[in-house]
Amino acid sequence: QVQLVESGGGLVQPGGSLRLSCAASGITFSIYAMNWYRQAPGKQRELVATITRDGFRNYVDFVKGRFTISRDNAKNTVYLQMNSLKAEDTAVYYCNAHLWSTDYWGKGTLVTVSS
């Protein structure tokens, strides 16, 4: 059974930092591209960051320079370090494992940026 379990969300003040984690089980983690998505209230889910199985990273413009995606294949875990958080970063953050036409999703972790 495939499981992706996100953790690390919470309430943080503007300008603060959080690190999200996503622990995967039931898949050969190292061969999957791993992605972080987010969905803000009333909005569609959107891609935030990608790390390929070779370690290539890509970010959407609105997080470049603030967020860093990384992976530890020995721990079957992908991370999202989020710095300089803004109110507009408030969303549920989802972990996604992607390989060819196969996608697995976690249940998400809520990040709230507010003073």
C-alpha positions as CSV (number, residue, x, y, z in Angstrom):
1,Q,0.0,0.0,0.0
2,V,1.4,3.4,-1.0
3,Q,1.4,6.1,1.5
4,L,2.7,9.7,1.4
5,V,2.5,11.4,4.8
6,E,3.1,15.1,5.1
7,S,4.1,16.8,8.3
8,G,5.6,20.1,9.5
9,G,2.7,22.5,8.7
10,G,1.4,25.0,11.2
11,L,0.9,28.6,12.0
12,V,3.8,31.0,11.4
13,Q,4.2,34.8,11.3
14,P,5.0,36.6,8.0
15,G,8.7,36.4,7.4
16,G,9.0,33.2,9.3
17,S,10.1,29.7,8.1
18,L,8.8,26.2,8.1
19,R,10.1,22.9,6.8
20,L,7.6,20.4,5.4
21,S,8.4,16.7,5.2
22,C,6.8,14.0,3.2
23,A,7.6,10.4,4.1
24,A,6.8,7.8,1.4
25,S,6.2,4.1,1.7
26,G,5.1,1.4,-0.6
27,I,7.0,2.8,-3.6
28,T,10.6,2.7,-4.9
29,F,11.1,6.2,-3.8
30,S,14.3,6.9,-5.7
31,I,12.8,6.5,-9.1
32,Y,10.0,8.9,-8.6
33,A,9.9,12.6,-9.3
34,M,8.6,14.3,-6.2
35,N,6.5,17.4,-6.2
36,W,5.0,19.8,-3.7
37,Y,1.7,21.3,-4.6
38,R,-0.5,23.7,-2.7
39,Q,-4.2,24.7,-2.6
40,A,-5.3,27.9,-1.1
41,P,-8.9,28.4,0.0
42,G,-11.2,28.9,-3.0
43,K,-8.3,28.3,-5.5
44,Q,-7.1,25.4,-7.6
45,R,-4.3,23.2,-6.6
46,E,-1.0,24.5,-8.0
47,L,2.5,23.1,-8.4
48,V,5.1,24.7,-6.1
49,A,8.3,22.8,-6.6
50,T,9.7,19.7,-8.3
51,I,12.7,17.5,-7.7
52,T,13.5,14.8,-10.2
53,R,15.0,11.4,-9.4
54,D,18.3,12.8,-10.6
55,G,18.0,15.7,-8.2
56,F,17.1,18.4,-10.7
57,R,15.0,21.1,-9.0
58,N,12.4,23.4,-10.5
59,Y,10.3,26.1,-8.8
60,V,7.4,28.3,-9.8
61,D,8.2,31.9,-9.9
62,F,6.4,33.0,-6.8
63,V,8.6,30.8,-4.5
64,K,11.9,31.1,-6.3
65,G,14.6,32.3,-3.8
66,R,12.3,31.5,-0.8
67,F,11.6,27.8,-1.0
68,T,14.0,24.9,-1.4
69,I,13.0,21.3,-2.2
70,S,15.3,18.4,-1.4
71,R,15.1,14.7,-1.0
72,D,16.7,12.0,1.0
73,N,16.4,8.7,-0.8
74,A,17.8,6.8,2.1
75,K,14.9,8.0,4.2
76,N,12.3,7.9,1.4
77,T,11.5,11.6,2.3
78,V,11.1,14.8,0.4
79,Y,11.4,18.2,2.1
80,L,10.2,21.7,1.4
81,Q,12.1,24.4,3.3
82,M,10.0,27.6,3.2
83,N,11.6,30.9,4.2
84,S,10.3,34.5,4.1
85,L,6.8,33.3,4.2
86,K,4.0,35.5,3.1
87,A,0.3,35.6,3.9
88,E,-0.4,34.5,0.4
89,D,1.6,31.3,1.0
90,T,-1.3,30.1,3.3
91,A,-2.6,26.9,1.8
92,V,-2.8,23.1,2.3
93,Y,0.5,21.7,1.0
94,Y,0.4,18.3,-0.8
95,C,3.2,15.9,-1.6
96,N,3.0,14.1,-4.9
97,A,5.0,11.2,-6.3
98,H,5.1,11.0,-10.1
99,L,6.4,8.4,-12.5
100,W,5.2,8.2,-16.1
101,S,1.3,8.1,-15.8
102,T,1.3,7.2,-12.1
103,D,0.6,9.7,-9.4
104,Y,0.3,9.3,-5.7
105,W,-0.8,12.0,-3.3
106,G,-0.6,12.7,0.4
107,K,-3.5,14.1,2.4
108,G,-1.8,17.4,2.9
109,T,-0.6,19.6,5.7
110,L,-2.0,23.1,6.5
111,V,0.3,26.1,6.5
112,T,-1.1,29.3,7.8
113,V,0.9,32.5,7.6
114,S,-0.6,35.2,9.8
115,S,0.3,37.7,12.5
